[in-house]
Amino acid sequence: MPEHRIATQDEWQAERDALLAEEKELTRRSDELARKRRELPWVPVEKDYRFETEHGTRSLAELFDGRLVRAGSAALPLLPSHDAEPLLKRADRRRLHGSRVDS
């Protein structure tokens, strides 16, 4: 176990204030990155995805009743093409089974 330093209240407060400033900067940076991620351009999914459901085979648009759906930080059915397939599969399983799917 590390040995802890002993400090006065004023020393502790000064170090705590410096740490708080760093934490606030980290939060601002994280918020800025999240904003930039949300502003990424959307790309139409060009592949004709088909899903087997309890109601038969459905297209992506039919699966979500024509609505744009948010999945994580991406919007469906408009996604960067390299991200589309794994997100669509996860979103489809969530919709069909109503449960959380990890991966």
ABEGO torsion letter per residue (X at the ends): XBBBBBBBAAAAAAAAAAAAAAAAAAAAAAAAAAAAAAABBBBBBABBBBBBBAAEBBBAAAAAGGBBBBBEABBOABBBAAAAAAAAAAAAAAAAAGBBBBX
